[in-house]
Amino acid sequence: QTDLPIVTGFGIRTPEQAADSANLSDGAVVGSAVVDIIANNLSDDGSTNDEIVQKIAAFVGDLAKGVAASQR
């Protein structure tokens, strides 16, 4: 047993999955879905752009809304 926060997360890609994960633990960890957003939105020369940040922010915002809705 521990008093430390425990987080879960493998393959989380939807607000519903984030909510389910957060309901089972103290939070949800998302990694590969963010990496995929970056990889799929690099410029032709492999450089980043402002659109990537906006897409990640929107994605994470949607996940957070899913978690918040499940906590009500």
VENRASUL-V730275 format. One record per residue. N is the residue number from 1. SS is DSSP state (H for helix, E for strand, L for the rest). OMEGA is omega as a letter, one per 30 degrees, with the letter a starting at -180 (999 if undefined). D_LAST is the distance of its C-alpha to the last C-alpha in Angstrom with 1 decimal. Layout:
{{N & SS & OMEGA & D_LAST} {N & SS & OMEGA & D_LAST}}
This chain:
{{1 & L & a & 26.8} {2 & L & l & 25.6} {3 & L & l & 23.6} {4 & L & l & 23.4} {5 & L & l & 20.3} {6 & L & l & 20.4} {7 & E & a & 19.3} {8 & E & l & 19.9} {9 & L & l & 21.0} {10 & L & l & 23.8} {11 & L & a & 24.1} {12 & L & a & 20.6} {13 & L & a & 21.2} {14 & L & l & 18.2} {15 & H & l & 14.6} {16 & H & l & 14.0} {17 & H & l & 16.2} {18 & H & l & 14.6} {19 & H & l & 11.2} {20 & H & l & 13.2} {21 & H & a & 15.2} {22 & H & l & 12.6} {23 & H & l & 11.2} {24 & H & a & 14.8} {25 & L & a & 15.7} {26 & L & a & 15.1} {27 & E & a & 15.2} {28 & E & l & 16.8} {29 & L & l & 20.4} {30 & L & a & 21.7} {31 & L & a & 25.5} {32 & H & l & 27.6} {33 & H & l & 25.6} {34 & H & l & 26.2} {35 & H & l & 29.8} {36 & H & l & 30.2} {37 & H & l & 29.2} {38 & H & a & 31.8} {39 & H & a & 34.4} {40 & H & a & 34.0} {41 & L & l & 34.3} {42 & L & l & 37.2} {43 & L & a & 40.2} {44 & L & l & 43.3} {45 & L & l & 44.8} {46 & L & a & 41.8} {47 & L & l & 40.6} {48 & L & l & 37.2} {49 & L & a & 36.2} {50 & H & a & 33.7} {51 & H & l & 32.1} {52 & H & a & 30.9} {53 & H & l & 28.9} {54 & H & l & 27.3} {55 & H & l & 26.4} {56 & H & l & 24.9} {57 & H & l & 22.9} {58 & H & l & 21.6} {59 & H & a & 20.9} {60 & H & l & 19.0} {61 & H & l & 17.1} {62 & H & l & 16.0} {63 & H & a & 15.0} {64 & H & l & 12.9} {65 & H & l & 11.1} {66 & H & l & 10.6} {67 & H & a & 9.3} {68 & H & a & 6.9} {69 & H & a & 5.7} {70 & H & a & 5.6} {71 & L & a & 3.8} {72 & L & 999 & 0.0}}
